Amino acid sequence: MNNYYSQEAHGPFQTIDIGRLELAEGGVLENCRLAVATHGHLNEAKDNAILVPTWYSGTSKIMEQVYIGPGRALNTDKYFIVVVNQIGNGLSISPHNAEPPQAGPRFPKVRIEDDVRAQHRLLTEHFGIQRLALVTGGSMGAQQTYEWAVRYPDMVERAAPIAGTACNTEHDFVFTETLVEAIETDPGFQDGNYRSSAEVSAGLKRHARLWTVMGWSTEFFRCGRHRALGFETMQAFVDGFMNGYFGPMDPNDLLCMAWKWQRGDVSRLTGGDKAKALGRIRAKTYVMPITSDMFFPPSDCLAEQHLIPGSSFRPIQSIDGHLALFGTDAEAIAQIDAHLQELLAQPSPL
């Protein structure tokens, strides 16, 4: 067990067993447990629900802290907001908390589509929700948002993928591979059979440094934004912020999510035809890249937005790169909030 993934650190959340989940890659999760945080109240008509999937390494807690609350677009006084922790993130069923024989490196391969099918079962069978006012998420949460809008076009009224793409690019695949290699090449990793995350500390530190390079932007450091966050030097920022964030996490959990991230692809639903897949979307969609994002650059997002009927392109201006999602740039979060409020004011197309 890893105390990092606790109610004290990431709660409150409830764990809901949705039963047997057959996976796209052929494996099975006999008891698929999803960690779910809810905010606000589901109305009698059950038509005020918003789904927020989580990103790589993130949990429902950061979504609560940065994006959700009274007076926000994700307004707890008006909407019933369901934040579902993706499979493998440490709170939901994951390599580090699975039962043998699926524990650790023997955890089955999971795809974005598996998360979305699991979430669909959760929402429809556990909560009785048949229509979603909005699906929104950042990064891998954006990948899940796209999958939702393509897979269940008659259920999603509005969609807002933030800093993510519908089909992962070859460039992003290769970069994510460096994150994987940073962990797996640590001798302490032992093919995933380590006893604690501390045994893989060198790999996790390399992983954090790579995130420092690509997760932020060159402008972020040139303008001294790391100092504005309380770190006088780059090394202090890497050690205190980046290593401090990733260091306690379980390596096998991170690898589970990275494998999914690399293979996010809505065109699997349409025989590899991305235009046909995105053409299925009926939701009113705002595509919201971050202007300085090196993982999911605006040009990649714009090319996909052109394929989505009736969609709008709403880039978020920030020099904080992909990790502006963390809430480090208050102006960027205000832009996201404003776009989501505008989107929620749009009439449902369904």
N, C-alpha and C positions, 0 to 999 in steps of 0.2 A: 504493500500500500504506500501511497504518497500523500502526506498530510497537506500538500499544496492544494489538492483537489477536495477541499472541505467546505462544509456549510459556513464555517467561520470566515474563510477567505472569499468564497464565491456565492454564498447564499443570500437570501433564501431561494431555494429551488426545491421542487418535488421530483421524485423519480417515478416514472410511469412505465410499466412493462406492457408493451403493445403486442407481445406474443412472438410467434415465429416469423422471422423475416428472411425470405429467400433472396440471395444477393445476385446482382447482375453477373458477377464473375463465377458463379456456381456454388459459392459457399452458403452457409446458413447460420443465422443467429437465432438460436432456439428461444431465447428470452431476451428480446431486444429492449433494453432499458433506455429511455430517453429522459434526460434531466431537463426540466421545464420550469421556467419562471414566468408567472403571469402578473399582469398589472392592470388595474381597472376592473370593470365588471362587464360580463356578457349580457347584452340586453335580451328582452323576451323574444324578439324576432331573430336573434342570433345573426345579425347582419352588421355588427360593428367591430368585427374581429380584424386585427392586424397581425401578420406573422413576421417575425424577425429571426432569420437563421444567423448563426454565428460564423466568424471567420477563423482562419488558421491561428491557432494558439489562443484565441479569444474565448471568453465564456459569456454567459448571460449577464454577468455582473458589470462588465464594461459597457454593455448596451444600456443597462439601467442607468449607469452613472453619467454617460455622455449624451444619450439620445432621448430618454423617456422621462415624462413627468407632466404635471399640470401646466397648462399654458404653452407646452411644446407642440410641435406637429403630432408627435406620438403622445397624445394627450390622454392621460389616465382618467380624466374626468369625463371623457367622451367615448373612448375606445377601449376594447378589451385586447390587450397586447400580449401576444404569446411569443416568448423568446425560447426557441428550441436549440439546445446545445447539440452541435453536429456529432454524429457517431465518431468516436476516436478522440474527442477533445479533452477527455479526462473526467468529465462529469457524467455524460452519457456513457453507455457501454463502450469500452476502450481496451486496448491491449493490456494496460496496467491493472485494470479492475475486472477483467473477464475471468471466468472460471476455466480451469483446465478442461479439455485440452486446448482451448483457444487463447490462453493467456500469453502475454508477451509477444515474441516474434511469430507465434503460431496463430495470431489473430487473422481472420480471413480478409481478403482484399475487399474494400468497400468503395463504391463510386458515389458521385454526387446524386445520381438518380436513386440510389438506395436510400440516402438521407431523405429525399423528397417523398418517396413512396412511404417511408416510415412516418414522416410528418403528416402526410395526407391521412393515413390511418389514425394517427393520434387525434387530429382535428375532427375528422368525421365521426369516428367511433367513440372517442372518449368525451369530446366536448359537444358533439352534435352540430358542428359548423359545416355548412354546405357552400358558403360564399365568403370570400375574403375581400374586405374593403381595400386592403393594400398588402403586398408582400414587398419587403425591402431589406437589404443587407449589404454590407461592404465586403469587398474582396471575395473570399469563398462564399460569403453570404450573398454576394451578387451572382455568383455562379448558380447557387441554389435558387435565387429569385428568377433567373432566366429559365431554369429547368421547370420551375413551378408554372410560369406563364406559358411555356411551350407544351408541357405535359398535361396540364389541367386548364386549358384556355377558357372553359366555361365556368370556372370557379374563381378566377383571379380578376377582380375589377380594375385594379391599378397595380403597377409594378414600378419599382424604383431601384434598379441595380446601381450600386455606388462603387466606383473604383474596382471594376471587374468586367470580365468578358463572358460571352455565352459559349465561346469555343476557345480553349486555351491555345496560345500561339507556340510555335516551335521555339522561339527565343525564350519565352517564359518557361517552357518545359526544361530547357537546358539550364537556365539559372536555378530553377528549383532543384535540379539534380545536384548542383553544388552544395545546396543546403543539406541534402540527403548524405552526400559523401562526407561532409564535415563531421557528421555524427558517426556514420558507419566506419570511418577509418580510424576512429579512436580505439586503441587496443582494449580499453576498458569496456567497449561496447559488446564484445564477445558474441557477435552475431545476434545481438538482442537479448542475450541471456545474463545480463548484469543483475546485480542484487539491488542496487539503488542508483538513482540518477547521479549521485556524487561520483560514482565510478566512471561516468562518461563526461565529467566536467570539462575536460579539454575539448572534446567534440562539441559540446554545447557552447563553449566560448567561441570556437571558430564559427559556429552557426550564427551566434549573436553578432560577430564582426561582419559577416556577410550581409546580415540584415541592416547593419549600420550603413554599409556602402550603398545598398540598393533601396532600402526602405525609406530613407530620407531623400534629399536631393543635394546637388552641389551648391545650390543657392542657400539651402538651409544652413550649411556650415560656413559659407562665405559671409553670410549676414550675421553669424554668431548666434543663431537661434538656440544652439545647445547651451550657451551661456545664459540666455533668457530663461531656460528651464532649470537653471541652478548649478550648472557644471562648468567650471572655469576652463577645463582643457578637454580635448577630444578623448584622451585616455580616461579621464574621470567620467565622461559621458558613456563611453563603452563599458567601463567597469560598473558604474553605479546604476545607469539606466538600462542599457541593453542586456548585459550579463545578469543584472538584478532581475530583469523580467523573465528571460528565458531559462536561467540557471536552475530553478526548482522544478522545471517541467519534466515529464517523462519522455525519454527519447523515442520509445516505440510509439507513443501516442502521436508525437510530432511526425514521425515517418508515415503513420497511417493517414494523417491528414495531407501530407505532402503528396502521397501517391494519388489521392483523390484530386487534389488541386491540379496536378500535372495533366490529368485526363478528363477534366471538365469539358463536356462537349454535347450541346443540345442536339447536334445533327445526328447523333446515334439513333434518335427517334425517327429519322427520315432517310435512313440509308446513306448518311454522309452528306446530305444536301442541306447546307446551312441556310440558304435563302428560303427553302421550303419550310424548314423548322421554325425560323423566326417569323415567317409569314403566317404561321398558325396562331400567333399571339393576338388575342382580342383585347387584352387589358390596355387601358390608357397608360403609356409607358414613358417615363422620364429616364433617359440614360445620363448618368452623372459621374463622369470621370474626374479625377483630380489632375489639374493641369501639369504638375511636376512629377507625376507618378511614373516611375521607371519599370514597374511590374506590368501595369495595364495602362499604357500611354493613351492619351485622348484619341490619337489617330486610329488605333485599333478599335476603340469603342465607337468612334464615329462611323467606321466602315460597317459595323454591325447595326448601328441605329438606323442607317439608311434602309435596312432590310425589314424593319419592324413597322407595320402599318400604323399610321397616325401617331407615331412617337415623336418625342422632342428631345433635343440634345441640350443638356444643362450642365456644362463643365463647372467644377468648383475651383475657384482661384485660390491657390495656396502654394507656398514654397516649401511646405513641410513634407512633400512627397506622399507616398502611399500611406505613411504612418500618421498623416493628418487625421486619419480615421480614429486615432487614439484620443483625439480631443485636445491636442497640443495647440492648435490654432483656433481660437474662439471665433474668428471671422469665418473660417471655413465651415465650422459647425453651424453658424448662423445662416450661411448660404444653404446648407443642406436642409436645415429646418424650414427655411422660407420656400424652397422648392417642394418639399413634402407637403407643406400647408397648401400651396397652390394646387398640387396634384390631387390632394384629398378633396378640394373644393370642386374638382371637375365632376360632371355627372358620370355615373357608371355607364359604360358602353354595353353592359350585358342586360 
